[in-house]
Amino acid sequence: MDRKDNFVNIKHLYNRAGFGISYPDLHQLSRKRWSKAVDKLFMPIQLGAELHTVTVEEFKAQQLLLASLNGKKEQTPEEKQQREEITKTRNEKNRDLNINWVQQMIATENPLLEKMTLFWHGHFSCRSNNPFYDQQLNNIQRDNALGNFRTLLMEVSKSPAMLDYLNNQQNRKGHPNENFSRELMELFTLGRGNYTEADVKEAARSFTGWAYNKNSEFEFNPKVHDDQPKVFFGQTGAFTGEDIIDKILQKTETATFICRKLYVFFVNDTPDPHHIQELAGYFYDQKYDISAVMKKMFTADWFYHPENMGNKIKSPVEFLVGLSREFKVTYNKPQILIQLQSSLGQYLFNPPNVAGWPGGRNWIDSSSLMLRMKIPSLVLNDGILDFEGKADPEDEAVIALNRKAKPKPVKSYINAQANWDQFLASLPKDMKQAELAAFLLEPAIGKKISDLVDRNTHLKNTAIAVTSMPEYQLC
């Protein structure tokens, strides 16, 4: 492989496995074998990766106060005010948690780790009104993002956020709640068609007693666990929740389902059955080692085929993080990151439902494309943007019942600074306008784009023009 091909392939790798790559890093890595570039992605760099927006002390103090308030039949005006303050504080902390994660993705030296955390965040889709639970689940996904899938699945399944979201706190002997067992098989492991309704019911009985305590720790309650025999996948036994998860992982369909989702996220929206089976067989044989299957994907010849390059629409978070990393953007009012996510349709920690964000072409419609094309010039030039925002799916019914005049769009200063000196200094002094466009865009540039950027007299103008093109939305 010549250096030009290596340059293109490594840029593609870092766009998919991370959030892009700087020109000096790309220039340096392109001198080496591309397998070295893959290895670099997996090198462990631990620099306080976990989020600590909400402390354990804050959480416990809040829980004690809530327990005290909940124990009273009648509440004084002061106590009602306390409850409102708790709700307000939680909403603020949820926003802070969101912003802190976005900024961590922008600054990280572990791009693959954060990209995998983003993948698992969508795969194990969960909504919670408790920021401590959200943070806990996010850290579980990050800590195990490149580890073993069984460990990740077990820890996610035992997290307070997921147990609460899918109602397993209410799953008791004699009154099984099937919500968790159904989503476990349909969305997290096997996919539809690979289990029966009877399997869902029997699995639900096995998960009775799985709960969490007041300290936000998993706690098995044997008093409400159904310890009688169950029939699951045609086998009979007094199965526990752990037994159910292990039996699910014994089915090769689980490896296929996970690899299909990985393929769609990292390779192509149109699944290739042969490539997926190649990955799935390896994943299963490697006992669900996530790092192993990701390395196999990134070293496969087909990962670098032209049909798998420049063909995926960036998710809103990938778009915002990639732009911010490339130009070293500082957000003086980070709350703008919340508005941008909401307007573009991917508000972290608030997926539309348990199936997560649909992704692919669903990221783009006529209004969101126009907004995406405005954002680079406004972020890079500290402009003003009108926000109309998209309603949260759970709020749409309320909006429909309370139809009022359409509110005026909110005008917000982006209030951000790109580090142009650092960006321009990272480029070759003799770089041509078309060369910069080719670096910033994943799809190959044609004569139309080349002619357009060649009219510019400064690389800064070219960078703004290129990032404002529809082609910049692809990776």
Steps between C-alpha positions, in 0.01 A plus 500: 500500500648838401503796736212676325273199552625468857415867560142448376450175690628631832282810470201271438596281797522793741177654375314176572687374807524846653397854415756585234876558509727804491714559193837453682382168652370382165824602328707312758286184504483482121876431499440177693312182424129561541488212750711723728227764476247238613723396790534864611122525541504214750793626706361561851530861611314545827471864597200511731260375235202448732247778546465641852240771452286372788679390817390211718462744790264723302296200392468353850405833658231548239368146548476550877302820456268335247441204730406741778260692277345186352425370848256782570134489401465878508778738405548858611561773239867493601520125441330534161758764418774255598364243253494762225859592581605135471334475158669823390840381626462166321412674172806724535724204579362308200596791276844524664551125450412532132735793446784333691479190283493701177802700614676178599443365148642824359813488717562125532826328415298176486277563197414133441404455867259797487366395159427152634335654807281699262411179315404317820309809617273456200493120516402485869258788461378629836329808643514597866400808694784429743834641378697275737346190339573641153860569596538155652372329184718717275809407703406131484481527122834679481679268743389197298477658154793298364490216752282190511140525383376260768644722773356812337157340456492373858600835649257696284221258592573550870529880482237704687437706185402195293319317782293812559442586133380149411299450820693212649459653846137389466589149377391272783414136558137440402484833315779490238569813297614405149634838391869438571511141378330600173734791422802295609430252222340721236732804515812411696596147391302274266266708290146408400429149376762333718287443811136429583241671717533208740874572526422862591260392776736240645796738487296763685447249783876443512566872544262537795689640798747700289486848649710784642520647849492856634876532443456434127657155520371180344330281756348158451188448712443123547164564671340613174695267269314219328724200568272245337600319177466688170516385139730723294619421146357150554709436812358457851656625822467742792672764289627829643545822304869423452406158359267665247771739382749216462251293298433799274874539440529132412288564192701607195211728404613736776844543345336558160257759639776699675733484198223617270450809717875560513519470123217747443654749746861477381492373141186541291128559555435212261611179676713251308399152625836342411704762684268484800525122522878528475500737798235306695681166472819663626319686779339178620826303481678774694239466777354844429825698521398844371855623432574188298199538270562874453863436400380238254258753351758777472759269340260343249566590134130570446498770769706713258306422181373812319136405560566523875665843490327836521160331501377549857317805632664628817276488803445844657746419779763369257454817293531740797787314668694455176468868406600610851801267515627597156500874570570484876174681577443643848136555602482793741136416570492121476119499534495566126601134456165400652309723258696368204434136593132565558460682169687233306307210654753318721480609862737277695348318799157562346446245222154503337417152636655171610599423139726806494560741214420346159807661338598488133289713269269576792758753622429725204193682377474830313499716814773314689727499194470877467577539871800266473636705211465822700666374817867483384518863388320614815712291737820594323401869474306536830167573334137512609259216437120472521393190690160349446598160638324166466247390759596213721284198396359471852396867492316490167172383655509784750571748223208364297262549794618854564518646153603863518647743258834379370774645724753728341837340432761558767800701384826378653855620465719200429772672708777265394855547382685282254877492545583609147866561575544140615297356213678696227841435655430125480469514121788494248606853408457429130162323533264573212132582552388175331737297718340645813154421363609142429628468857183638663255304285467123506335467157742559212478859378396564144576784260206706626632513856859540383410799281293652779771491766777604261338845487585552867818681594526374857486151646273623781234600248535163329460313829179687583362453149578128492357423844180678392453268202255206497795268435642584843202319654640170373776289646 
